[in-house]
């Protein structure tokens, strides 16, 4: 069954890809940039950068991902290290 792509699903796909590639580190702008990437990939914006930020916070609050915020000297944005995830559970719902 194909599921409708949403900003949350797009974010989950990004996070799973990040996990699988082994880097596990990403920046806040990577999440926000998904909004523009959705327009290029799907022909429309799935949500604003704030929509993606809210989805990210929800995933953390619902314990679907465990991330550690990394403060890097000289950087104005946060970096995140994904320590664990349970995103497969979210995808089945």
C-alpha positions, 0 to 999 in steps of 0.5 A: 500500500502506498502511503501519501507523502507528508512532511513527517514521512519525508523527514522520517525517510531523511532520518532513516537514510542518515542512519543507514549511511552511518554518519548519524550527524545532521544539522538543523538546516538539513531538516529545514531544507527538506521543505525546499527539497520536497518542492523539487522532488514532489512538485510541491512543498509538503510543509514549511521549514517550521512544519519540519521542525515541529515533526522533528520535535514530535519524533523526539518527544514520542521517543521514536528517535533519540538525539543528542544536541551538539554545540559546535564552537563558532556555529550558530545552529545546532548539530544533532547526533542520532543515537537510536531510532524506532522509526520503523514503528512509526512507518507501520502505523 
